[in-house]
Amino acid sequence: MADYVQVRFETCSSSLRQINHDFRLSKVSYLRDNMFHNKYKNSYMKYDSNIVKQKVKKSYNEYNKIFRENHKKKHGNYRNLTKGKQSDFLSGIITLSPSINDKLENKVLTKTQLEKYFRQAIKNIQLEIKKAVGEDIELFYSVIHYDEKTPHMHFDLQIIQVKDKVFL
């Protein structure tokens, strides 16, 4: 079987719900306990879920304030509009082919090496986004899950230059 890496960006109706999933603050029913890599604990890269949640809530408020101001400028009136629980965070996931399980089990790849590759992938993604949109983007948090079918990384990025732009 060929090895592959897939990076995709996700939309979610609530960043807080995504954080609950990523940090395992809510119960997940489909966890696996029979895979070799399940012996590893999920790796939260030294992030505190409470601080992450506080920053997301602050981002909701800032995003909605800018959205209302832009609506008033564009339409000449003010209504108490919100864009729900949107924020300036970009959620993504890096998934790997199932062959990664054999590589970990047969010690062709170590947990340390895998985590290093995930961190490098995030840096590459940040560079590609900067090239594409011309804005700096920083890592907000990353979590490596070892408790599902294959190890994978959830991450959130935040654009740090476009603080005053909201797309209507």
N, C-alpha and C positions, 0 to 999 in steps of 0.2 A: 504494500500500500504506500502511496506517495505521501510524503510529509507536506503539510501546508500550515500556513498561518493566515488567519482571517481577522481583519480589523474592521469593525463596523461602529457607526455612531447610532445611538439610540435616542428616540424621543420618548419622553415619559410625561404623564400628566402631572406628576408631582415628584420633584427632586427629593423631597423628604421620604417618599415611599421607596425611591431607588436607594437612598442612603440606608434605610431600614433593611433592605435586602442585602446590600453590599456588606454592611457591617454585622449582618446576622442578628439584628435587633428584633426582627420578627421571625417567627418559625417558618421554615421552608419544608414542605412535605416531600420533596423529591430527592433529598440528599442520599448519597450512596455511602455505604459503609464496607463494601466488598472490593474496593479497588486498592491496588498497592499504595498509591499516593495518598490515600485517606489517612495514613498514619501521620502525615504532616498537618500541623495546625494552619489555619488560614493566616495569611500574612498581611497585616494591616499597615505596614510601612510607617509605624509610629504616629498614626493619626488618631485623634480623639473624636469619636462620633458626636459628642455633645458640642464641641467647638465647630465641627463641620456643619451640624444642623443650625447653629446660631448664625453662621455666615450665610447659609442658604436663605434663611428667613430675612436677614438684612438685605440680601440681594433681591428677594421678592419685592420688598418695600421700595428699594431704589429703582428697580425696573418699572414698577407700576407708577411711581411718581413721574419718571421721565415720559412714560407712555401717556399719562394724563396731560402733561404739559405740551407734548407734541400734538396731541389731539386738539387741544385748545388753540394752538397756533394754526393748525391746519383748517379747523372747522369754525373757529371764532366763538365757540361756546365751550362750557365746561360741564361735564357730567362726571359723576363719581365712577369712572370707568376703571376696570382692572383687566389685566390679561391673565387672570387666574394665578397659578403658581409657577409662572415662567420666571426664569432668571437668566443670568448671563453665563451659565455653565453649560458645557458641552459634554455629555456623557458618552462613553464608549466602552467597548469590550474587545479584548484580544483573545481569540480562541485558537486552539491548536488541534491538529489531527489526533485521533485516538492513538496513533503510534507513539505519541509522547509517553504514554503509560508504560509501554515496553522499555523505552529508553531509560526511564526512571527506575523501573524495577531491575533491569539488567545493568544498572550503574554506568550506562553509556553517557548519561547526563545526570548531574547532581542537582539537588534542590537549589543550591547556591548559584550554580551556573544558569539554571532556568530563571531565577529571580533577576540575575544580572541581565539576561537577554530581554526580559520584560521591561526593565528600567531603560535599557537602550532603545527599545522600540518606542517607548513614550517620548524620548528625546527626538527620535526621528519623526514621529508624528507631529510634534510641536514645530519642528523646522519646516515640514511640508505645509502645515497650515499657515505659518508665517509667510512662506513663499506665495501661497495661493491668495491670501486675503490681505497681506501686508501689515498684519497686526501681531504684536507679541501675545503669546498665550502661555500661561503657566499651569503647572500641575496643581490641582486643588487637593486631590487625594487619589490614592490607588490601593486596591485590595486584590490580593491573589487568593482565589478560592481553590482549595484542594479537596473540598468535600462533595464535588459533583463528578460527573462522568470523566471529564478531563480537566486538568488544571487550566485555569484561565484568569485573566486580569480584568477587573472593572476599574474604570478610571473616570475622573471628571477633570476637565480643563476649564480654565476661565480666561477669556480675552481680557487683557489688562489695559489696552489702549482705547477701546471703544466704549468707554463708560457712559458717554452722553448720547449714544445712538440707540434708538429702539425702532425696530422695523414694524411699521403698522400694517 
